[in-house]
């Protein structure tokens, strides 16, 4: 079965640079979520989109923005990167009205130097 | 906000049963989930339970839910070394998943 695809899988950036993470949800899933998992931490919700509109916002810094496109893929844009942004970034997708179980992608590991 | 609580570590011998416990916070959670994360890997959905159930069995996995006490447990029968991982319980809130800190399960031969 198709899973959530994230790219890139690994990313190394320097402080104050920008990064763009991409997420391709499972086909027919209309909702995309972004989570951040710091080292040794549990995943923290950042933001979600339903049918290409922002649905909810969690602990997403103002330096980050995201959007969902017409093909339902989503991008997380991160600017003015800080050392503390080094983390594993997960995208998850779900189908509203079908249990809304979230299926996670493999994550993008971002390292900020 | 309130935390979903789990014990941090559990060590069992291969072939024994493992029981991982979780206390959640949101009594209105519709679903409660168990995810598995191996080192450096993503979050794998193991199983979930609907809030109006008190038990769900799926092969070696048994989930028990006590809604009154907001207590969730995951039992893994005949634990294998490949089960060594971090197990996260998660409650569904109005807009996202709220995870516990994870329980590191170590299975020794």
Interface residues (C-beta under 8 A of the other chain):
Chain A: X33 X35 X41 X42 X43 X44 X45 X48 X55 X56 X58 X90 X92 X99 X100 X101 X102 X103 X104 X105 X106 X107 X109
Chain B: X30 X31 X33 X35 X40 X41 X42 X43 X44 X45 X48 X88 X92 X94 X95 X96 X97 X98 X99 X100 X101 X102
